[in-house]
Amino acid sequence: MDSVTKSLTSLSLDPTSVHHSSTNSLTAWRDALTANPEVPTSFELIKTLVYKPKTSKTATPVPVVVIAHESASVNSGAIGKKLNLKDLRLASEDLLKEFFSLDKDSLSPLAINEANFSKVVTVVDASIATTTAPLALHALTSSATVFLSSSDLLKYLRHLETEDTKLQELDLQNLEIPAPAATPSKAPSKEKEDAKIEGAVKIAIGVKKEVDFSTWYTNVLLKADMLDYYNVSGCYILKPWSYSIWEEIQRWFDGEIKELGVQNSYFPMFVSAKVLEREKDHIEGFSPEVAWVTKAGNSDLEEPIAIRPTSETAMYPYYAKWIKSHRDLPLKLNQWNSVVRWEFKNPQPFLRTREFLWQEGHTAHLTSDEADIEVRQILDLYRRIYEELLAVPVIPGIKSEKEKFAGGLYTTTVEGFIPTTGRGIQGATSHCLGQNFSRPEMFNIVVEDPTDPTNQRKTYVWQNSWGISTRAIGVMVMVHGDNQGLVLPPRVASIQVVVVPCGITVNTSSETRSRIESACEELAKTLKKGGIKVKADLRDDKTPGYKFNDWEQKGVPLRLEIGPNDLAKQQTLAVRRDNGIKSPIAIENITSAVSHLLDSIQSDMFKRAQESFHSRLKEVTKWEDVVPGLDSKNVVVIPWCEREACEDDIKERSAKASEPTDERAPSAGAKSLAIPFDQSRWTAIEPGKTKCPACGQDAKRWTMFGRSY
């Protein structure tokens, strides 16, 4: 509010402003103002709409900002025709944050300033100039409003004009509406198929997963009530429907690592610059993403403080303090926390965010053998999280030298795959840091060697670090979701079964209605006693059809329906979310029957995903087959020489031969994903005979190469 007032008063404008409760619609905004005695008796709400024109995937979009009366009809097609811009569509929340650092509910003409005016096209409805009532504009927040006259608003906008960029004043009510495009003489190709789902007003997601994947993904998360946007770009609110999945992962993994002797702890999120810079090789991989605190109130800090991108440099000075003898080993600590990595790429919920939740384990061992054993133990727990909880297949392996953790000795990984886009995705990593961090020039974590009878020889400890993040939730959504929305594996669903009363109409007697609803409640109680997470949906203001759609888009694994006929037969109708199959189940022994069905859903979801993944692993031994394999949305598995120069060459050559395939992950070049531990599924490599298809040198191991997130 203060910045808005300052900006306006600098132009000799004297605005009136008020605070009110936060609003998320024009109606709510008007209601909040009407209830405020400080507000003028008559006023006009001003809405601000932002559109993105169709551009090439490599071009930077130039948003079109439309400023109009609350009641004005805005035809984006007509505006686009007038401005010679194609296919104007409402901009995403990410674009709003990128250009204006605001969400849609806080957007206002006052968000346009000297810094961004030349980067957008600003359109103002010509009828605003003749408006006599005060104009209500958001004061860059949904909880404050500023009132200006029409002349003052136009004065503010016109003072931003430059020789090259002018304000566009259009009569929005009388623009020529473009005629519909002529029907083509032949059917469009599959690649050009419209992403919209027919009847989308009734269907949860609105676009097809296989046609517009990035929009589909965002829509699923929002419609399933998994997250909301936050007012800091690249950060998201995890709502209970998604956070409960993280809790299931946390509960399972926490129990498993405690069996291995790991203890939970917590270290502060702040790291001093001096400590961070002690490990230059390690932090170099994170340096562009490190966020720094430089001020406290109005005072500059003497030394900037980093917000942890990972915690090695925060924890290891204290490992050196606590570990004084080989008897203090092993030291195994884990923390459940958040980290900040200030990504400048396109943010994508769960996959690429500026702050994310994870666990990070940091352990110290006396010998390399102990460290190696733990690396694989933890990696197998990560595999089980994906496969046993999330029903997502992964392939365990080791990263190439180029792709390993900065400062580590070697990195192991579980690699997933998104069939719809043909992209690999790193699921979780377990790193052996070797003795790199325990050396004197680093953190000097040293103990006496117990094998030395003189007790004179010292040895540096061997260290590991390992972590899995909320990215796992995004991978699960991408793999299992369909055009109706989210599909949840039963083991991580906060509601595994929903019971819905059916067959109730306006003519249904109150007695029958009561019996059906009571039967639903009793069924839910019975299942709950059997350890099943269940809810009876008895909302009386929603139809069964609405409830079906609501729970389907949220991915609840199983729906049980009870109607008058079911009451008579003492049964319920079960509907599986994963495949839509319906089957009657007798109420007698219902708990065991539902438990068995949930187990089948979990197993079937994993099998389908595994078959899909394995069918996309293509053994390739000739370079000319690499890019076609990638273009067919596969991971190519090649006998590889494991040289970094060859890896760079593969990425560069495959990128040049390809077109970008995904707006959210534009690189079309292939990088090494993992060298699988299990090499038996491919033809045995013959030393000295099997050659790397990229460079012709001797191949060492089969390696997965692919496009990735």
Summary of the structure (lengths in Angstrom):
residues: 709
radius of gyration: 29.6
end to end distance: 39.0
largest distance: 95.7
contacts: 2256
relative contact order: 0.08
helix: 33%
strand: 25%
